[in-house]
Amino acid sequence: MSEGRFIEVPARMLPADTLERLLAEFVTRQGYDTTDTEQGERGWIDSVRQQLDRGELLIVHDLQTEFTEVMTLEQWQRFGRQLADDEEEGE
C-alpha cells in the first residue's frame, strides 16, 4: 500500500457528531434493515459502535483523497490487496 497514505483514526479522536454520521453512513451503505430492531437505525448504529469498540471495525482516512470511512477488517484487507495490485500494475 502507498506508504503513509492511509491512517487508522481512533474513534475517541473524532467529535461525537462526526462519529455518529460516519456510523450512520456505514449502516446505510452496508444495507442494514433498520426495521429489524425496535430502535430502527439507532439500534444498528449502537450495534456498530460496539463492533468498533471491540476492534471489529476500523475508521480509515485517506490522506490523498481526504475521505474517511468505516470498514470491516475484511473490507480493509481486500482494499489493501486491491491497492497493492494496482500499484504493481503502475496505476
Residue, then its C-alpha position, 0 to 999 in steps of 0.5 A: m500500500s502507498e506508504g503513509r497514505f492511509i491512517e487508522v483514526p481512533a474513534r475517541m479522536l473524532p467529535a461525537d457528531t462526526l462519529e455518529r454520521l460516519l456510523a450512520e453512513f456505514v449502516t446505510r451503505q452496508g444495507y442494514d434493515t433498520t426495521d429489524t430492531e425496535q430502535g430502527e437505525r439507532g439500534w444498528i448504529d449502537s450495534v456498530r459502535q460496539q463492533l468498533d469498540r471491540g476492534e471489529l471495525l476500523i475508521v480509515h482516512d485517506l490522506q490523498t483523497e481526504f475521505t474517511e470511512v468505516m470498514t470491516l477488517e475484511q473490507w480493509q484487507r481486500f482494499g489493501r490487496q486491491l491497492a497493492d495490485d494496482e500499484e504493481e500494475g503502475e496505476 
